[in-house]
């Protein structure tokens, strides 16, 4: 049960306990449901709570008054306190559904939000932290990436982006679950790096793995949304990105943009970057449409000039004249 406290210093659970002897049978039904499902009730309007418990709307409202609240709205507002970050996406979605809009307007709003989040992320970036993040990645013997829930997909893209530049990049989220990830981290040490990704609503799995990594002496890089994130205090370096959105828990576009910026910087700073890119291109050549008939030399020369470091770019231009 939430420990949210009202202005009198009493939690909702304590109010229920104090009122229990005088509650009617139907009110006790509501009380039991609230105590068992506080987070769910924090997201429910009065008619949905009444339906879930099997009582009338009037009974649900009288229950709130029996706890000395002005009504259900005041009771629910008090219950939400402490759950704000968890219930905010549900409340935003409920508000959007109450004001229906066209598909075209949703597309336009979502794309505008992505643009604003990316720009806000760019404006707030600490470039010293960016430099430190790149250096930590390039110096690490092994890199362990932890991200769960929606962040697991982002963690996979981060692994994909780093794999061409780093010799040992490991995804900790897998079908084996978080306990296997914890066992894997027991092999980490001071020469290694843990990269954790978590955004509201923060998952405890990622935070727990970051704590294990620190316990192993492993450096921690956090990709999260703000300094108040539970992952931030555990990080040696933190990169923040804005993820505000009207329709989903987070706008992941800005996170992806930050990942692409980070992996691009790592690729350009990595030793023997061109040779590494060439080897990867040769390895995947059999699966590239139209490249199967190219000799290996032609595949190597097919690397995009714009993707190469400036010195190599000039040599490539001269060779092509």
Residue, then its C-alpha position, 0 to 999 in steps of 0.5 A: x500500500x502507498x505511504x502517501x501522506x495527507x496534510x494531517x500526516x495520515x496515510x490513506x491506509x491509516x485512514x482506512x484502518x481507523x475507519x474500519x470498525x464503523x464501515x458498512x459491509x459494502x464499504x469494507x469491500x471497497x476498502x479491501x480492494x483499495x488496500x490490495x490494489x492502490x496503484x490500480x485504484x489511483x488510475x480509476x474514475x469512480x464508476x470504474x472503481x464501483x464496477x471493479x468492486x461490484x458496488x454502486x457509484x453512490x457507495x464508492x462516494x460514501x466510502x470516500x466520505x466515511x474516510x473524512x474526504x470531501x468525496x471520491x475525487x479528493x480521496x483519489x487525488x490523495x491516493x495518487x500522491x506518491x504515484x504521480x510518475x506511474x499514473x501520469x501516462x494513464x491520466x494523459x491517455x484518459x485526457x486525450x480520449x476525453x477530447x477525441x481528435x483525428x488521426x492526422x492530428x495525432x500524427x502531427x502532434x506525435x511528430x512535433x513532440x519527437x522533434x521538440x524532445x530531440x531539440x531539448x535533448x540537444x540543447x541540454x547535453x553536457x558535452x564533457x559528459x559525452x566525451x567521458x562516455x565515449x572514452x569509457x566505452x572505448x577503454x572498456x574491456x567488456x561492455x554490459x548493457x542493461x535495459x528492460x521493458x521498452x528500454x530492452x529494444x533501445x538497449x539492443x540498438x545500442x549494442x548493435x551500434x557499438x558492436x562494430x567498434x568494440x570487441x566485447x558488447x553483451x546484452x543483459x536482457x534475454x530470455x534467461x531473465x534478470x537473474x541470469x543478467x546478475x550472474x553474468x555481471x559477476x564476471x565484470x570488473x574495474x576494466x569493464x563498463x555497465x551501460x544502463x537505460x531506464x526511463x519513467x516508469x523506471x524498472x527496478x531491474x536496471x537499477x539493481x544491475x547497476x548496483x551489482x556492477x558498482x559492487x564489482x568495481x565496474x564503471x556505470x554509464x546511465x542513459x536516462x531522463x533526468x538527475x532525479x532518475x534512480x539510475x543517476x546516483x549510481x552512474x560515473x557518467x550520465x547522459x540525459x534526454x527528454x522523453x515527454x509525450x502525450x500518448x505513451x509513457x515515453x517518447x523513445x525517439x529522443x533516446x534513439x537519437x542520443x544512442x545514434x549520436x553516441x555510437x557515431x562518436x564512438x565509431x569515429x574515435x575507435x582505433x582502425x575505424x575504417x578497417x573495422x567498417x571494411x571487415x563488417x561490410x565484407x562479412x555481411x556482403x552475401x546478404x546485401x542486395x546487389x553486392x554478391x558479385x562484387x570482388x572484396x576490393x570493390x566492397x572495401x572501396x564502396x565505403x561511403x566517403x562521408x562516413x570516414x575520418x577527414x584524413x582517410x577521406x582525403x586519401x580516398x578522394x585522391x585515389x579516385x582521381 
